[in-house]
Amino acid sequence: MNRHTIGDLHQMQSLPLSAKIRMTEYRIRQWVECYWEDGVYVSFSGGKDSTVLLDLARKLYPDISAAYVDTGLEYPEIREFVKRQEN
């Protein structure tokens, strides 16, 4: 498994958004190629990060599943947002 150093992480943080998106799309494709589309899902909390990840994944694989776990700690607005999403 590839491990990143703190220097690697700092360098990746300084990349332009377009490069970060390309890297993320590449990773999504790697997962789907390895586990097939029906073996991959996005863990979706309804927050900004998982919302962006789900959007990127569904642009590549429109039928990719999203999994949401209601821990009881979420704000009501987050629960309502999650309910309005496909899947």
C-alpha positions in Angstrom: 0.0 0.0 0.0 1.3 3.5 -0.8 1.8 5.6 2.2 2.1 9.4 1.9 4.5 11.5 4.0 3.4 14.7 5.6 5.4 16.5 2.8 3.4 14.6 0.2 0.1 15.7 1.9 1.3 19.4 2.1 2.2 19.3 -1.6 -1.2 17.7 -2.6 -3.0 20.4 -0.5 -1.3 23.1 -2.6 -2.5 21.6 -5.9 -5.1 23.5 -8.0 -8.7 22.3 -7.6 -8.7 20.8 -11.1 -5.7 18.6 -10.3 -7.4 17.4 -7.1 -10.5 16.5 -9.0 -8.5 14.5 -11.6 -6.7 12.6 -8.8 -10.0 11.8 -7.1 -11.6 10.7 -10.3 -8.6 8.4 -11.0 -9.0 6.9 -7.5 -12.7 6.3 -8.0 -11.9 4.5 -11.3 -9.3 2.4 -9.6 -11.8 1.2 -6.9 -14.5 0.4 -9.5 -12.0 -1.4 -11.7 -10.9 -3.5 -8.7 -14.3 -4.1 -7.1 -16.7 -3.5 -9.9 -19.5 -0.9 -9.7 -21.8 -3.1 -7.6 -19.0 -3.6 -5.1 -18.3 0.0 -4.5 -20.3 2.6 -2.6 -19.8 6.1 -1.3 -20.2 6.5 2.5 -22.4 9.6 2.5 -22.9 11.7 5.6 -24.6 14.6 3.9 -21.7 16.9 4.7 -19.8 19.0 2.2 -16.9 16.5 1.6 -19.1 13.4 1.1 -21.5 15.4 -1.1 -18.7 16.4 -3.4 -17.3 12.9 -3.5 -20.8 11.5 -4.3 -21.2 14.0 -7.1 -17.8 13.2 -8.6 -18.4 9.4 -8.4 -21.9 9.7 -9.9 -20.6 11.8 -12.8 -18.4 8.8 -13.6 -20.7 6.0 -12.5 -24.3 7.3 -12.3 -25.6 4.1 -10.6 -23.0 4.0 -7.8 -24.6 3.5 -4.4 -24.5 5.8 -1.4 -24.7 4.5 2.1 -25.9 6.8 5.0 -25.9 5.8 8.6 -28.0 7.9 10.9 -26.1 8.0 14.2 -28.7 10.2 15.9 -26.2 13.0 16.2 -27.0 14.6 12.8 -28.8 18.0 12.6 -32.3 17.7 11.2 -31.3 19.7 8.2 -28.7 17.1 7.3 -31.2 14.3 7.6 -33.6 16.1 5.3 -30.8 16.9 2.8 -29.8 13.2 2.7 -33.4 12.1 2.2 -33.6 14.3 -1.0 -30.6 12.5 -2.6 -31.0 9.6 -5.0 -30.6 6.1 -3.6 
